[in-house]
Amino acid sequence: MIWLALLCALIAFALFGLSMDDHHNRRLGTRPTQVRKRRMRGVAWGMLVMALPLSAGSHGWVFGPILWLGLIMVSAGLVFLYLNFAVAPAKKG
């Protein structure tokens, strides 16, 4: 279950990052609409909330929230490094 919680947190922060104009344009080649940004952020918050019970199911409600905080910090750091330092795909045209 810990791997599912980590995956949820990674997806959440990837969606938070891609909901920003600069990252979305650099990675996907277009600017996101306001509706798309709102949906991406909504799904991201849902994924973060979903990761909490998965963490608690893995280590109980005493240590689960602590694990959850650690997972979201690691996920935020990994997504930050990827979005800012990984080579962006070449644009067509």
C-alpha positions in Angstrom: 0.0 0.0 0.0 2.9 2.3 0.6 3.7 2.2 -3.1 0.2 3.1 -4.0 0.4 6.1 -1.6 3.7 7.1 -3.2 2.2 6.8 -6.7 -0.8 8.9 -5.7 1.4 11.6 -4.3 3.7 11.6 -7.4 0.6 12.0 -9.7 -0.8 14.7 -7.5 2.4 16.9 -7.6 2.8 16.2 -11.3 -0.7 17.5 -11.9 -0.1 20.5 -9.6 3.1 21.3 -11.6 1.4 20.8 -15.0 -1.4 23.1 -14.0 1.1 25.9 -14.2 1.3 27.7 -17.6 5.1 27.4 -17.9 5.4 23.7 -17.1 2.4 22.8 -19.1 3.7 24.7 -22.1 7.2 23.2 -21.8 6.1 19.6 -21.4 2.9 19.4 -23.5 3.4 22.3 -26.0 0.2 24.2 -25.2 -1.1 26.6 -22.5 -3.8 25.0 -20.3 -7.3 26.5 -20.2 -8.8 27.7 -16.9 -11.1 24.7 -16.8 -8.3 22.3 -17.4 -6.2 24.0 -14.7 -9.1 23.7 -12.2 -9.7 20.0 -13.1 -6.0 19.2 -12.8 -5.8 20.9 -9.3 -9.0 19.2 -8.2 -7.7 15.7 -9.2 -4.4 16.5 -7.6 -6.0 17.4 -4.2 -8.1 14.2 -4.5 -5.0 12.1 -5.0 -3.3 13.7 -2.0 -6.3 13.0 0.1 -6.5 9.4 -1.2 -2.8 8.8 -0.3 -3.6 9.5 3.4 -5.8 6.4 4.1 -3.4 4.3 2.0 -0.5 5.4 4.3 -2.6 4.8 7.4 -3.6 1.3 6.1 0.1 0.5 5.7 1.3 1.7 9.1 -1.8 2.4 11.2 -3.2 5.8 12.2 -0.4 6.5 14.6 2.5 6.4 12.0 0.5 6.6 8.8 0.1 10.4 8.7 3.8 10.8 9.4 4.5 8.4 6.5 2.1 10.4 4.4 3.9 13.7 5.1 7.2 12.1 4.2 5.8 10.7 1.0 4.4 14.0 -0.1 7.7 15.8 0.6 9.6 13.2 -1.4 7.1 13.3 -4.2 7.1 17.1 -4.3 10.9 17.1 -4.5 11.1 14.5 -7.2 8.4 16.2 -9.4 10.2 19.6 -8.8 13.5 18.1 -10.0 11.9 16.5 -13.0 9.8 19.5 -14.1 12.7 22.0 -13.7 15.8 20.0 -14.7 14.8 17.2 -17.0 15.3 18.0 -20.7 12.0 19.1 -22.3 10.9 17.2 -25.4 11.8 18.9 -28.7 9.0 21.0 -30.2 7.7 20.0 -33.6 7.8 22.5 -36.4 
